[in-house]
Amino acid sequence: MKKGLRLVALLSLAIFASCGLEPFEEDSADSGVVETETEASSMSEDSSLFLEDGDSGKFIFETNDSSYINEDGYTIWTTRDTNEGDAFAPVSVTVSKESGVSEAGFGIVFCAQEIEGKPFMMAVLVNANGMYTVAEVVDGAFSHLDGGWKYFSGMRRGYGTRNEIAVTYDGGTDEFLLLINGESVKSFSVPEGALFRGSKSGFVVVIADNENFPDEPVRVVFEK
């Protein structure tokens, strides 16, 4: 599946045809990122760009393909794991960005499935500037769950720094909890009708519209 730089669109559970992530791009404002419209041509799923590094538990995303550069940016994701039980299986990955535009997001997608016949998924993105956002995408419509990108003081900034992103679930409150580097960041609700069994999770990387391709690739390392 494939999709562009602002998180919009989606994947569907078994087929995971086209679903998307709405992109994010630079802005002169202090947040460093701003939402914009996305088109189907700027999004896609491509597992071939997330290469497993032997038995190390690492998956490396790297591309300097100029065909991904457009005014909307480009979002690429993969789903690699299936939630086998009725309970939510916690998702945890350590991420680091080694090159590429620092504002562009990268992170995880999870709970990907169909709800009432509409593709649905949730995502957590971070960037190299110490910001994060939590979002859900329903039938191609993207929405932040906390008003947009936020700074988090517990996140390490810069290229090559490692941050652990984890999402757990509390059955007592029916809420997800986002943790970054072991610190609680945000609780958010489970959408009505969402099922954990058979849902998918994986990785996502945003390619900015102003990447220095082909001279400098976007390279992100994910460690399970």
N, C-alpha and C positions, 0 to 999 in steps of 0.2 A: 504494500500500500504506500501511497505517497501523499504529501501535502506540504503547504507553504508556511512562511514566516509570520505567523500571528495566531496560530492555532484556530482553525475552523475546519469543518468537515468531519469525517469519522471513519470507523471501521465497523463491520458487522461481525458478529461472533464467529460463526463457522466459515463464512465466505470471506469476510473482511475485504470486501471489494474496495470501494473508495470511501474513505472517511477522512476528516482532516483536522489539522491543527492550524489555528489562526496565527499568522506570523507576527513578528515584532521587529521594529526597526529603530534606528537611531532617532533621537529628537534633541533639540537644543535645550529642552526643559531639563530640570534637575533629575528627573527620573531616568533619563537616558533611553527610554523606550516609549513607543506609542502605538496604539492599535490602528490598523487600517483594514480596508476591505481585502478579501482574498478571492481568487478564482481557482477553479478546479485545476487549471494548468499549472498552478504553483504549489501543488501538494502531491505527495505520493508515498507509498510504502515500498521500501526496497531493502530487504534483508541482506542482500549481497554487499551492501556498503558497511554493514556491521560485522566485521570479521572476528571470529574467535581466535584468540592468541594461544594456541596449543591447549595445555591443561592448566593454564594459569588462572582461569576464571575471568580473564579480561576479554572484553569485546572492544575493538577499535574501529571507530568511524573515521574515515578520511576521504576527502575528495577535493579536487581543484578543478572540477569540470565546469567550464564556463557556461555550459548550457543551463545550469541551475540559476544563473544570474538573471534576474528580471526586476522590474520596479516594485513588485510585491514581496520579493524574497522567496524562499522556498523552504518547506518543511518536509523532512523525511523521517519515517519511523519504522520500527519493526516490532512485532509481537513474538516473543520466544517462549513464554511460559503460560501454562493453563492452570487455573484454579481447579483442582481436582475434587475438592470437598464442598460441603454446604457452607462451611465457615470460611471467612475471608483469610486467605494465606498472606501474611505480611509481605510487603514488597520492600526490598532494601538494596541499594546499589551505591557504590562510591564512584563519584564522577570527577573528572578533571578535564579542562580544556587546555590544549597545548598550543593551538594556533587558530586564527580566524578572528573576526570582529568580536570584541569583548561584550557588546550589548546583546548579541544574538543568543537566544535561549537554548538549553539542552536539558534533558532530564528523563522522566519516566512517563509512560502511559499505563493505565491499569483499569480494571473493571470494564474492559471493552466487550460489548455485547449488543444485542438488539433489545429494545424495550418497546412494547406495543408496536412492533414492526418498524421501528425507527432506530438507526444506528446511534450508538451512545458510547462514550468513553470519558474517562477523567484523566487529567494530566497534572504533573508538577514540573515546572520549568525553573531553572536557576540560570544565572549568567555569571561571567567572570568578574562582574562589578559588585558582587555581594547582594544581588536581588533575587527574589523568587516570586512566582505567581502560581496559584492553584486555579484550575479551570475545569469546566465540564463542557462537552460538545454534544448537542442533541440534534440529530437530523440536519447536520451542517451548520447549526447556529452555535457560536462560541460565546461563553459568558464566564467572566472572572467570578470567583466565589468570595473575593475579599476586596473588590474595588480596583483591582489592577496590580501592577508590580509593586512590591514592597522591599525595602532594605531589611536585612536581618543581621544584627551585630555579631551573631555567632557563626556567620559564614566566612570562610577564608576567601580572600579576593586574589585575583591575578591569574596568570597563566601557569599551568602545571600544579596548582594547588588542588588538594583533594578534599571533597566534601561528601559526607554520607547523607543521602536522602532516604528516608524510610517512611512508609505509610502503614499504620496498624489500624485495628478496628476494635471498638469497645461494644460488645453485644448488649451491655446494660444500658448504654445511652444511645445506641444505634448511630454512632458517629465514628468517622475516620479521624485519625490524628496524624498530622505531619510532624516529623522530627527531622531536624537538620543537625548533624554532628551530635546526636544524642539529646538535643534540647528540644522541648516541645515548642512548636511554632504556631500551629493553628488546628482547631477542630472544625470539621465540616460534616454535613449530614449526608447520609446515603440516599440517593434518589429513590422515590417510590417506584416499586416494580423491578428494581435492580436485583439480580441474582448473582451469587458469587460462584456457584458451581458452573464450570465451563467458560467463565469469563477469562479474558486474556490480559497479559501485561508485557511490557517491553520497554524499549528505549526510543528517544526522539531527539533530533538535532535540527536546529533552524540555521539556514544559510542566509546571511544578510544580503541586501541588494548591492552593497558596496564592498564585498569581499575582494581581496587582491588576487583573484584568479588570473592566470594559472600559477603565478609566482609563489603565493602562499596558500596552502590548503587549509580547509577547516579540518581540524583533528581533535577528536574527543575520545577519551578513554573511559569505559564503564567497567567496574569491577564488581562482580557478584559476591 
